[in-house]
């Protein structure tokens, strides 16, 4: 059973979930699951389609925004921003460890104009370090006009 870590109110990140974790997510108020892990990244990883089916069976929306070891791209950041903006309720994003999901969340929120220092503090409180992406977060925040 994986731990859902609260990044802030309405936003959770976690390591790889399995179909059996989806019911727990529903109990936690999750209305959208975002899969940031590419299928086939590891041999023991559940297929995204299985998690999507479990989400649908539990009345939870599902989005796949895979982030590979190649890193983050502006289209991924924009897709994550759109998913977060459209979400009605608590969001759970997952990847192998939760780090990519947290980084993508922070980049998307910075692009929306959220204070970079607060994003870093929120991530740090959940056990994730965003120091390596501070310059990118600041650049995205400046571009947001906020």
N, C-alpha and C positions, 0 to 999 in steps of 0.2 A: 504494500500500500504506500503510495507516494504522498509526500507532504505538499499541500498547496500553500505557497508562501504569499502573504498579502504584501503587494507593493504599495498600494494605497487603497482607499475605500473603492470597491467595485472592480479591482484589478488584482488577479492572482497569477502567479507563475509557478511552474513545477517542472520537475524532471519528467521523463517519458511516462505517460499514463497508458493504461490498458483499458479495454472495454469495461472491465469491472469497476474501474474508478469513476466512470461517468455517472453512475447513480449517486455516488458521494458528492460529485460536483453539483448535481442537481439539488441535493440536500443543502449544499453551501450557497445556493441561490444563483448558480452559474446559468446564464442564458445564452452564452456564446463560448464555444471552445475554438481556439486558434492553434492549429498545428504548424509549428515552425521547423519541423524536422522532415527532411526529405525521406521518402520511402526508400528502403534498401540501404540506409546508412550503416546499419549493423544487422547481422544475421538473426539476432534474437529479438529484434524490434517488431512490435505488432504493426500490421498494415494500417495505413491511414484510413482506408475504406472500412475497416472493422470498427475503428473508433468513430468514424462518421456515422455508421449504421447504429451504433450504440447511442450516439448523441441524438440522432433522429428518433430513435425508440423512446428516448427520455424527454423529447420535446425541446431539445437544446439545439440552437443553430451551430453550424460548423463551418469553419473556413480553413483552407490550407494556404499558408504563405511560407513555403520552405526556404530555409537559409542554409546553404551548403558551406563547406569550409572555405569557399572562394570569398566569403564575406557578404557584406550588406550592400544593396544597391538602392538608388533613389526610388525606383518603382516598388520595391519591397516596402520601403518606409512609407510611401504614399498609400500602398494597399493596406498596411497596418493602420495608418491614420484613419483611412476610410472605415475600416472594420470597427475601430474603437469609437469613431464618431457616430456610426450607425447602431452601435450596441445599445440595447435597452435592458440594462441590468448588469450583473457581474460577469466579467470576462475572465476566462482561464486560458492562458497561453502556455504551451509546453514545447520542449525540445529534449535533447538528451539529458541536460543537467538543469535547465531553466535559464542558463546564462544568455543564450541567443535570444530567447523570448524576452528577457528583461531588457537587453540592449535594444532590440527592435522596438519594444514599447517606449523606451526612453527617447530614442531617436524620433519616433512618431509624435510623442508628446512635445518634444523640443520644437519640432516642425510646426506644431500647433501653438507655440508660444509659451509653453509651460516653463516656469523658472528652472533653469539647469541645476542650480544648487539643491533645490528641493527634490528634483528627480534623483539626483545622486544620493541624497540623504535617505529617500524612500527605498531605493535599491539596496543601499548599505544596510539598512535596518532589517532587510529580508535576507542578507548574506551575499549580495551581489556587488561587485566592484565595477563602477563605471568610469574610473579614472582614465582609462585608456581611450575613451571616446569623448572626453570633455571638449576638445577643440571642435569636433564634428557637431556635438550637441549645441555648442555656442553659435556656430555658423548657421545651423538650421534655425535656431531661435531668432537670430538676427534677421534671417530671410523671411521669417513669419511676420515681421513688422511689429511684433510685441516688444 
